[in-house]
Amino acid sequence: MTKNNSLKEDNKVFSPNTQVIESANIKDWDKEIHKGKDIEKYWSMEAEQLDWFKKWDTILDTSEEPFYKWFVGGKINLAYNAVDRWIETGKRNKIAILYANELGDEIKLSYFELYREVNKMANALLNLGIKKGDSVSLYLPMCPELVITMLACTKIGAIHSAIYSGLSSSAVAERVNNIESKVVVTADGTYRRGKVIPLKPIVDEAIEDCPTVENVVVVNHTGKYDGDEELKENEILYDKFLEGVEDSCEAENTDAEDPLFVLYTSGSTGKPKGVLHTTGGYMVGIATTLRNIFDIHDDDLWWSTADAGWITGHSYTIYAPLLLGSTTLIFEGAPDYPDPGIWWKVIEKYGVTKFYTAPTAVRHLMRYGDEYIGKYNLDSIKVLGSVGEPINYEAWKWMYDKIGNGKAPIMDTWWQTETGMHMISPLPVAGLKPGSATKPLPGVHVAVVDEEGDPVGVGKRGYLTIAKPWPSMLRGLFNDDKRYKEEYWNTFPGLFKTGDMAKIDDDGYVWIQGRSDDVLKISGHRIGAVEVEEAFNSHPAVNETAVIGKEDPVKGQIIKSFLILNEGYDLDKPYEEGDEFPLLNTLKLHVRHTLGPVAVLGETVSVDSLPKTKSGKIMRRILKAKEEGEDLGDTSTLDDL
Ligand code: WTA
């Protein structure tokens, strides 16, 4: 995916203009990186910017490595820092959340309004018997109630688990059961490309298999419900749930290391990983990085297009901007509906100043040329950001020229669900090389290593690892310490394995080279090859499957599936007599039903055999190399090609 990411235009380095330098919170990039050499000093200095109920006793506790702890003994509450403290310090009537959607609706919530709504939801959850340490699962579209519910959980110390609303009922059930939620908060549906996509039926189906769930709260988001007569006994409409509930609520005195949320993500096995983040360090990490990288000031309007079902949504669409007392725009809908100018229209209408999105969306929208973007005035944009996958030169340049009018630097932020915060990224004052996320951030230390864990040296490709702990690092995988160690720490002792490959050039700039494992990035969404294979394999017509990510000019990668069908089946013929569609369509539907609409299948072919190691493991690497016409590499362990 990254191999075309070479520097163009005679290796031009893009320097920031004087306006950017003048307004920058951090003026000297190198000096700031130097400050970050002492991680404890650097991060504790940043931690001072938050409001602690009680200061920490120890900055970093490494005694139970790799179970690192930050700000030990400190007491801090996220909702208090993200909402309450602003109403006491002059931002009471400032807009905290600006919700917009494809229908042109908008909802504005000031910090004071948000404060009261969060308090009500927090009290309503407490009334239901939810207490500190309990978990609440969310299956919601991007809407104010989503933000309110997440904040309400943090206010009372409950752990939230937000599930992306494009996942299937079985994925919901798996996640709810893993974390044993007593409550699920969902909505009737979500707006998408002129339609209402129902969400509640997916939760209904999921919780049939979830014995821990006692109550379901339903946001009447698209207005499906006139009253609550259609709901079951243990289900309640959100508005009714909050009716008459007290609108003040004291923030729980949460410990810096109390669990904050679990977010499930794909790994190289079929079972999703429940990435656990805790409170204090996470807040320090995300607030610092957003402030420094996107140069947040009081008059900014921040828009991150990421859905709250992903880490970018948690850290940067919702929490970090609120922790900085900023205004965050949340948008519900597709980037190309009612037409591919909708995002530009939103930027112009509200005067968005900082815009953060994924390369896949940029590539999609740039196909329309100037026709739509040319209609709008995007002069308000000061800094741009890219996330989720490597950005190719053409997309970078289009973003730079068209969205940023050649004056807004692009922050190419590399990070992961596990890291919680940005890890490798420029600051606005940095010289930019398109396609490189530039350098590790101040306070972040990376190493690119070989199989033995030794540094590979300048210009050589190797495994990207993180060499020192950082405050917003995951604290584990939910209830699975063994897997946590195996997945991240056992391969290179003392180093955190990211699963990515990288190179570092002469100037110390990092060039991400894609994943070293079987995790795919489809339109920026993370999905495991094994998850897709298992979904295919669960259909009776399929014997065995291998899935790879194939390079795609718009989506970054598409899912390419190689199927060995059982005797007598053919992709072009119906699965069963009387079926209207060929087996291929039946299988597509089956995978979509199993994993959710997020699993968009690209190419699917049937084959007679799959390349395997002598021990019978499928060698996806070989399929990928063949597909991309590359050298097949070491095939000595191959049984059969
Ligand atoms: C990839 C998303 C290149 C990478 C925040 C990483 C990137 C995975 C970039 C994490 C970037 C993320 N350049 N690749 N700027 N940002 N990635 O957990 O492979 O959904 O390991 O977190 O996305 O995906 P996740």
Residues whose N, C-alpha, C, O or C-beta is under 5 A from the ligand:
A	BS01	WTA	S386 V387 G388 E389 P390 D412 T413 W414 W415 Q416 T417 A437 T498 D500 I512 G524 R526
